[in-house]
Amino acid sequence: MSGKISPNRILRALRHRGYAIFTAGNLSSMSGEWVQRVGIGWLVWEMTHSASWLGIIACADMLPAVLISPLAGAYSDRMNRLRFVKMAVNLSALQPLVLTLLYFTGLLDIWLILFLALYNGVVGALRQSSWHSVIPYLVDRESLAPAVALGSVTFNLSRFIGPAIAGPMIATVGPGYTFLLNFIALSGYRIGLQFIKLVRDEVKNPRSGTNILTETIEGFRYTIRHPGIAPLIFLLLGSSIGQRPFVDLLPGFAAQVFERGPEALGWMVSLVGLGALLGGLFLAMRPSVRGQSFIAINAILIGAIGLLIFASSQQFWLALIGLTIAGSSLSLSGVGTMSLVQLAVEDSMRGRVMSIYGLIFRSGPALGTLIMGFAAEYVGLRWPVAVGAGICLFFWAITIRRRKTIAKHVELEAPRVKSTIIEAKAAE
C-alpha cells in the first residue's frame, strides 16, 4: 500500500453501494439537523437572552445518552443493525415535525422546546448507537478506517452546509422554516435506507440469552480493561467536557460578545464545520492507521490552542480563525479515536463499546455546556471557554504518556481474534 495520502481510500469505501447511499442520506439528514440546531439556538436566545438556557437546552438534547446509549448498544448487538437504524431515523423525524407545527401555530414556548430537546436526546442516542454499529457491515474491513473517517467528513460537511443555510434563512423567513427543512431532509433519508443491504453477515452477541443489564455491564468492563481503548475513551471524555460545549454557546457569542446577528452565527458554526471537514478529509485519505493514535491525542492540544484564540479575541475575524482551528481538532480527535476503536474492538462487543463512545460523545458536552452556561451568567462567556481549554490540556498531558501502549493495541490492520477480557482471564 502506498504511504502517501490519497483520495483513493475514500473512493474505495464509496464503491460499496449501500455505504454510498447511507453516506448520502446522512449528509442530507445531518445538514437538516444543523440547520435546525442553529435555528433552535437563535430562537432560545431570542426568547430568554440567557446563556443558562442555551446550556439547559443543549444538556437536554444530549444528557439522555447517559441512560440510553449503553442499553441501546447492548440491543444493537442482539438486533438486525440496519433495522435498528431505520427505527431510530423514523423516531427522529417526529421531533422536527412537532416543532414545525407548534411554531407556526404560535404554541411553541421554552418549556416545549426543552421537552422536545429531551425527546431528541433519547432518539439521538438510539440513532448514534445504531449508526456506529452498522458501518462495519456496509464495507469490507480494508475500507473500514476510511469509511469511519468519511462518516466524520459527512458530519462536518453538514456542519458547514447547515449553518450556512440557517443564518440567511433565520434572517429572512424565521427559525420555523429550519425545523421544516430538517423534517424534509430526514424524510428523504428514510426513503434511501430502504435500498441498503449489508455486505457481510452480522456478528451478534453469542450470549444474547443473558440479561440485558448484564451484557451492558460486560461492555463497560471490556472497555475499561482494554489497554488501548480505555485511554482513548478517557481522552474523548476530556475533549467532550472541555472543548465540544463551546459550539452550543455560539449564539450568545454572536449576539452578546460580537454584537452581530444570525448571519454571523451561521458563519461561526460553519467555520467550525469547515475545520472539522478538513481534519476528517486528512484522516480519510491517510494510507493506514499507523500513527493515528499520535494524531488523535495531540489533536486535543491543537483544540485547546484554538479555544484560547477564540476566547481571547476582540476581533471577529481572529475569533473565526480560532474556531476553524478548534473545529479541525474536533474531527482529528473524535474521528481518529472512533476509527481506532472500531478496528480494535471485538465484533460481538462492537455495539456496546461504540455505545460507550456515543455516551461520552453526547453526555460530556451536555455536562460541559450546562456548567459553562451557568458560569457565563456570572463571569461572561469568554472565561468558561478558556477554562475548557485548560481541561483539554490536563487530559492531553495524562494521555500522551501512554501513547506507545495505545498504539500497540489499537493501530491494527487485522481483526482481533480474542477479546481483552478472555486474554485477561487467561493471564490469571
C-alpha positions as CSV (number, residue, x, y, z in Angstrom):
1,M,0.0,0.0,0.0
2,S,1.3,3.5,-0.9
3,G,2.5,5.6,2.0
4,K,1.0,8.7,0.5
5,I,-2.2,10.4,1.4
6,S,-4.6,9.6,-1.4
7,P,-8.3,10.2,-2.2
8,N,-8.5,6.6,-3.5
9,R,-9.1,5.4,0.1
10,I,-12.3,7.5,0.1
11,L,-13.4,6.2,-3.3
12,R,-12.8,2.6,-2.2
13,A,-15.3,3.0,0.6
14,L,-17.8,4.7,-1.7
15,R,-17.7,1.8,-4.1
16,H,-19.9,-0.1,-1.7
17,R,-23.4,0.8,-2.9
18,G,-25.1,0.5,0.5
19,Y,-22.4,2.7,2.2
20,A,-22.7,5.3,-0.6
21,I,-26.5,5.5,-0.1
22,F,-26.0,5.6,3.7
23,T,-23.5,8.4,3.4
24,A,-25.6,10.5,1.1
25,G,-28.6,10.1,3.3
26,N,-26.5,11.0,6.4
27,L,-25.2,14.2,4.6
28,S,-28.8,15.3,3.8
29,S,-30.3,14.5,7.2
30,M,-27.4,15.9,9.3
31,S,-27.3,19.1,7.2
32,G,-31.0,19.4,8.1
33,E,-30.2,18.8,11.8
34,W,-27.6,21.5,11.8
35,V,-30.0,23.9,10.1
36,Q,-32.5,23.2,12.9
37,R,-29.8,23.3,15.7
38,V,-28.8,26.8,14.7
39,G,-32.5,27.8,14.5
40,I,-33.2,26.5,17.9
41,G,-30.2,28.1,19.4
42,W,-31.1,31.5,18.0
43,L,-34.8,31.1,19.0
44,V,-33.8,30.2,22.5
45,W,-31.6,33.2,22.7
46,E,-34.3,35.5,21.4
47,M,-36.8,34.1,23.9
48,T,-34.5,34.2,27.0
49,H,-31.3,36.2,26.3
50,S,-29.8,33.7,28.7
51,A,-26.6,31.6,28.4
52,S,-28.0,29.3,31.1
53,W,-31.0,28.4,28.9
54,L,-28.6,27.7,26.0
55,G,-26.8,25.3,28.3
56,I,-30.1,23.7,29.6
57,I,-31.4,23.0,26.1
58,A,-28.1,21.6,24.9
59,C,-27.9,19.5,28.0
60,A,-31.5,18.2,27.5
61,D,-30.6,17.2,23.9
62,M,-27.5,15.2,24.9
63,L,-27.8,14.1,28.5
64,P,-30.3,11.2,27.9
65,A,-27.4,9.4,26.3
66,V,-26.2,8.6,29.8
67,L,-29.1,6.2,30.3
68,I,-30.0,5.2,26.7
69,S,-26.7,4.7,24.9
70,P,-25.3,1.7,26.9
71,L,-28.7,-0.1,26.7
72,A,-29.0,0.8,23.0
73,G,-25.6,-0.7,22.4
74,A,-26.5,-3.9,24.1
75,Y,-29.7,-4.2,22.0
76,S,-27.8,-3.4,18.8
77,D,-25.5,-6.4,19.5
78,R,-28.7,-8.5,19.5
79,M,-30.8,-6.9,16.7
80,N,-30.6,-6.5,13.0
81,R,-28.5,-3.4,12.9
82,L,-29.9,-2.0,9.7
83,R,-33.4,-2.4,11.1
84,F,-32.3,-0.6,14.2
85,V,-31.1,2.4,12.1
86,K,-34.4,2.6,10.3
87,M,-36.3,2.6,13.6
88,A,-34.1,5.4,15.0
89,V,-34.5,7.6,11.9
90,N,-38.3,7.2,11.9
91,L,-38.4,8.3,15.6
92,S,-36.1,11.2,14.8
93,A,-38.4,12.6,12.1
94,L,-41.2,13.2,14.6
95,Q,-39.4,15.9,16.6
96,P,-38.9,18.5,13.7
97,L,-42.5,17.8,12.6
98,V,-43.9,18.7,16.0
99,L,-41.6,21.7,16.3
100,T,-42.8,23.0,12.9
101,L,-46.5,22.6,13.8
102,L,-46.0,24.2,17.2
103,Y,-44.0,27.1,15.8
104,F,-46.4,28.0,13.0
105,T,-49.5,27.7,15.3
106,G,-47.9,30.1,17.8
107,L,-47.9,27.4,20.6
108,L,-44.1,26.9,20.9
109,D,-42.5,28.1,24.2
110,I,-39.3,27.5,26.0
111,W,-40.7,24.6,28.0
112,L,-42.0,22.8,25.0
113,I,-38.5,23.3,23.3
114,L,-37.0,21.7,26.5
115,F,-39.3,18.7,26.3
116,L,-38.7,18.2,22.6
117,A,-34.9,18.5,23.2
118,L,-35.2,15.7,25.8
119,Y,-37.1,13.6,23.2
120,N,-34.5,14.3,20.6
121,G,-31.8,13.3,23.1
122,V,-33.4,9.9,23.6
123,V,-33.8,9.1,19.9
124,G,-30.4,10.7,19.1
125,A,-28.7,8.2,21.5
126,L,-30.5,5.3,19.7
127,R,-29.6,6.7,16.3
128,Q,-25.9,7.2,17.2
129,S,-25.5,3.7,18.6
130,S,-27.1,2.2,15.5
131,W,-25.0,4.4,13.2
132,H,-21.7,3.3,14.8
133,S,-22.6,-0.4,14.9
134,V,-23.8,-0.7,11.3
135,I,-20.9,0.9,9.3
136,P,-18.6,-2.1,9.6
137,Y,-21.2,-4.2,7.8
138,L,-21.6,-1.8,4.9
139,V,-17.9,-2.0,3.8
140,D,-15.1,-4.6,3.7
141,R,-12.6,-4.5,6.6
142,E,-9.9,-2.8,4.4
143,S,-12.3,0.1,3.8
144,L,-13.4,0.4,7.5
145,A,-11.0,3.2,8.6
146,P,-11.6,5.5,5.6
147,A,-15.4,4.7,5.9
148,V,-15.4,5.8,9.5
149,A,-13.4,8.9,8.7
150,L,-15.6,9.7,5.7
151,G,-18.6,9.4,8.1
152,S,-17.0,12.3,10.0
153,V,-16.3,14.2,6.8
154,T,-20.0,13.9,6.0
155,F,-20.9,15.0,9.5
156,N,-18.6,18.0,9.4
157,L,-19.6,18.9,5.8
158,S,-23.1,19.0,7.1
159,R,-21.9,21.2,10.0
160,F,-20.6,23.6,7.3
161,I,-23.6,23.4,4.9
162,G,-26.3,23.5,7.6
163,P,-25.4,26.7,9.4
164,A,-24.5,28.4,6.1
165,I,-28.1,27.8,5.1
166,A,-29.6,28.5,8.6
167,G,-28.1,32.0,9.1
168,P,-29.7,33.6,6.0
169,M,-32.9,31.5,6.5
170,I,-33.4,32.8,10.0
171,A,-32.7,36.3,9.0
172,T,-35.2,36.3,6.1
173,V,-38.1,33.9,6.9
174,G,-37.5,33.0,10.6
175,P,-36.4,29.9,12.6
176,G,-39.6,27.9,12.0
177,Y,-38.5,27.0,8.5
178,T,-35.3,25.4,9.8
179,F,-37.5,22.8,11.6
180,L,-39.5,22.2,8.4
181,L,-36.3,21.7,6.3
182,N,-34.9,19.2,8.9
183,F,-38.1,17.2,8.6
184,I,-37.9,17.1,4.8
185,A,-34.2,16.0,5.0
186,L,-35.0,13.2,7.4
187,S,-37.9,12.0,5.3
188,G,-35.5,11.7,2.3
189,Y,-33.1,9.7,4.4
190,R,-35.9,7.3,5.4
191,I,-36.5,6.5,1.7
192,G,-32.9,5.9,0.9
193,L,-32.5,3.4,3.8
194,Q,-34.9,1.1,2.0
195,F,-32.4,0.4,-0.7
196,I,-29.4,-0.6,1.5
197,K,-28.2,-4.1,2.0
198,L,-25.3,-5.3,4.3
199,V,-22.1,-6.6,2.5
200,R,-21.4,-9.3,5.1
201,D,-23.3,-11.2,7.8
202,E,-23.6,-9.6,11.2
203,V,-21.8,-11.0,14.2
204,K,-24.2,-10.8,17.1
205,N,-23.6,-11.3,20.7
206,P,-23.4,-15.1,21.3
207,R,-24.8,-14.7,24.8
208,S,-28.0,-12.9,23.7
209,G,-30.0,-15.0,26.1
210,T,-28.4,-13.3,29.1
211,N,-29.9,-10.3,31.0
212,I,-29.6,-7.1,29.0
213,L,-28.2,-5.2,32.1
214,T,-25.5,-7.9,32.5
215,E,-24.5,-7.5,28.9
216,T,-24.4,-3.8,29.3
217,I,-22.1,-4.1,32.3
218,E,-19.9,-6.5,30.3
219,G,-19.5,-3.8,27.7
220,F,-18.2,-1.3,30.3
221,R,-15.9,-4.0,31.7
222,Y,-14.5,-4.8,28.3
223,T,-13.9,-1.1,27.5
224,I,-12.2,-0.3,30.9
225,R,-9.9,-3.4,30.7
226,H,-8.8,-2.8,27.1
227,P,-5.3,-1.2,27.2
228,G,-5.8,0.7,24.0
229,I,-9.5,1.6,24.0
230,A,-9.7,2.7,27.6
231,P,-7.2,5.6,27.4
232,L,-8.7,6.8,24.1
233,I,-12.2,6.9,25.7
234,F,-10.6,8.8,28.6
235,L,-9.2,11.3,26.2
236,L,-12.6,11.6,24.5
237,L,-14.1,12.5,27.9
238,G,-11.7,15.4,28.3
239,S,-12.5,16.7,24.8
240,S,-16.2,16.3,25.3
241,I,-16.4,18.2,28.6
242,G,-13.8,20.8,27.9
243,Q,-13.9,21.5,24.1
244,R,-17.2,20.5,22.4
245,P,-19.6,22.6,24.6
246,F,-18.4,25.9,23.1
247,V,-20.5,25.2,19.9
248,D,-23.7,25.5,21.9
249,L,-22.7,28.8,23.4
250,L,-22.0,30.4,20.0
251,P,-25.5,32.1,19.8
252,G,-24.5,34.1,22.9
253,F,-21.1,35.0,21.4
254,A,-22.6,36.1,18.2
255,A,-25.3,38.4,19.8
256,Q,-23.6,39.5,23.0
257,V,-19.9,39.4,22.6
258,F,-19.5,40.4,19.0
259,E,-22.9,42.2,18.8
260,R,-23.9,40.6,15.4
261,G,-26.9,38.8,14.0
262,P,-27.9,35.3,12.9
263,E,-25.7,35.5,9.7
264,A,-22.6,35.9,12.0
265,L,-23.8,32.9,14.0
266,G,-24.1,30.9,10.7
267,W,-20.5,31.8,9.8
268,M,-19.2,30.9,13.2
269,V,-20.8,27.4,13.2
270,S,-19.9,26.9,9.6
271,L,-16.2,27.6,10.1
272,V,-16.1,25.1,13.0
273,G,-17.5,22.6,10.5
274,L,-15.0,23.6,7.8
275,G,-12.1,23.0,10.2
276,A,-13.6,19.6,11.1
277,L,-14.2,18.8,7.5
278,L,-10.6,19.4,6.6
279,G,-9.5,17.3,9.6
280,G,-11.8,14.4,8.5
281,L,-10.6,14.5,4.9
282,F,-7.0,14.3,6.1
283,L,-7.8,11.1,8.2
284,A,-9.9,9.6,5.4
285,M,-7.0,9.9,2.9
286,R,-4.2,8.6,5.1
287,P,-2.8,5.3,3.7
288,S,-3.1,3.4,7.1
289,V,-4.0,3.9,10.7
290,R,-0.3,3.8,11.7
291,G,0.4,6.9,13.7
292,Q,-3.2,7.8,14.1
293,S,-3.2,7.5,17.9
294,F,-0.5,10.2,17.9
295,I,-2.7,12.4,15.8
296,A,-5.8,11.8,17.9
297,I,-4.0,12.5,21.2
298,N,-2.3,15.7,20.0
299,A,-5.4,17.0,18.4
300,I,-6.8,17.9,21.8
301,L,-3.7,20.1,22.3
302,I,-4.5,21.9,19.0
303,G,-8.1,22.3,20.1
304,A,-7.0,23.9,23.3
305,I,-5.0,26.5,21.4
306,G,-7.9,27.2,19.1
307,L,-10.2,27.7,22.0
308,L,-7.8,30.1,23.7
309,I,-7.5,32.2,20.5
310,F,-11.3,32.3,20.2
311,A,-12.0,33.1,23.8
312,S,-9.5,36.0,23.9
313,S,-10.2,37.5,20.5
314,Q,-11.6,41.1,20.3
315,Q,-11.7,41.0,16.5
316,F,-14.4,38.8,14.8
317,W,-12.0,37.6,12.1
318,L,-9.5,36.4,14.6
319,A,-12.3,34.6,16.5
320,L,-13.2,32.8,13.2
321,I,-9.6,31.6,12.9
322,G,-9.7,30.2,16.4
323,L,-13.0,28.4,15.6
324,T,-11.6,26.8,12.5
325,I,-8.6,25.5,14.4
326,A,-10.8,24.2,17.2
327,G,-13.1,22.6,14.5
328,S,-10.2,20.7,12.9
329,S,-9.3,19.4,16.4
330,L,-12.8,18.1,17.0
331,S,-12.5,15.9,13.9
332,L,-8.9,14.7,14.3
333,S,-9.6,13.7,17.9
334,G,-13.1,12.4,17.7
335,V,-12.8,10.5,14.4
336,G,-9.3,9.4,14.9
337,T,-10.4,7.8,18.2
338,M,-13.6,6.3,16.7
339,S,-11.9,4.6,13.8
340,L,-9.2,3.1,16.0
341,V,-11.8,1.8,18.4
342,Q,-13.8,0.3,15.5
343,L,-10.7,-1.6,14.3
344,A,-9.6,-2.8,17.8
345,V,-13.0,-3.9,19.2
346,E,-14.2,-7.5,19.0
347,D,-17.2,-7.8,16.7
348,S,-19.6,-9.3,19.3
349,M,-18.8,-6.4,21.6
350,R,-19.0,-3.7,18.9
351,G,-22.4,-2.2,19.7
352,R,-21.8,-2.0,23.4
353,V,-18.3,-0.4,23.1
354,M,-19.4,2.1,20.4
355,S,-22.4,3.0,22.6
356,I,-20.0,3.9,25.3
357,Y,-18.2,6.1,22.8
358,G,-21.6,7.6,21.9
359,L,-22.4,8.0,25.7
360,I,-19.2,10.1,26.2
361,F,-19.6,11.9,22.9
362,R,-23.1,13.2,23.8
363,S,-23.2,13.4,27.6
364,G,-19.8,15.0,28.0
365,P,-20.8,18.1,26.0
366,A,-24.2,18.1,27.8
367,L,-22.5,18.4,31.2
368,G,-19.9,20.9,29.9
369,T,-22.4,23.1,28.2
370,L,-24.7,23.2,31.3
371,I,-21.7,24.2,33.6
372,M,-20.4,26.7,31.1
373,G,-23.8,28.2,30.5
374,F,-24.4,28.8,34.2
375,A,-20.9,30.1,34.8
376,A,-21.3,32.6,31.9
377,E,-24.2,34.2,33.8
378,Y,-21.6,35.4,36.4
379,V,-18.3,35.7,34.6
380,G,-19.3,36.2,30.9
381,L,-18.9,33.8,28.0
382,R,-15.2,34.1,27.5
383,W,-13.9,32.6,30.7
384,P,-15.8,29.3,30.7
385,V,-14.4,28.6,27.2
386,A,-10.9,29.4,28.4
387,V,-11.3,27.0,31.4
388,G,-12.5,24.4,28.9
389,A,-9.2,24.8,27.1
390,G,-7.4,24.2,30.4
391,I,-9.4,20.9,30.9
392,C,-8.3,19.7,27.4
393,L,-4.6,20.4,28.3
394,F,-5.0,18.4,31.5
395,F,-6.4,15.3,29.7
396,W,-3.8,15.6,26.9
397,A,-0.9,15.7,29.5
398,I,-2.1,12.5,31.1
399,T,-2.8,10.6,27.9
400,I,0.3,11.5,25.9
401,R,2.4,9.5,28.3
402,R,0.6,6.3,27.2
403,R,0.9,6.8,23.5
404,K,3.1,3.8,22.7
405,T,0.9,1.4,24.7
406,I,-2.2,2.8,23.0
407,A,-0.7,2.5,19.5
408,K,0.3,-1.1,20.2
409,H,-3.2,-2.2,20.9
410,V,-5.4,-0.1,18.6
411,E,-3.4,0.5,15.4
412,L,-4.4,-2.8,14.0
413,E,-4.5,-3.9,10.3
414,A,-6.1,-7.3,11.0
415,P,-9.1,-8.4,13.0
416,R,-8.7,-9.2,16.7
417,V,-9.1,-12.9,17.5
418,K,-9.5,-12.7,21.2
419,S,-11.2,-10.2,23.4
420,T,-9.3,-8.4,26.1
421,I,-11.5,-10.0,28.7
422,I,-10.6,-13.5,27.6
423,E,-6.9,-12.6,27.5
424,A,-7.1,-11.2,31.0
425,K,-8.7,-14.3,32.3
426,A,-6.1,-16.5,30.6
427,A,-3.4,-14.4,32.3
428,E,-5.0,-15.1,35.7
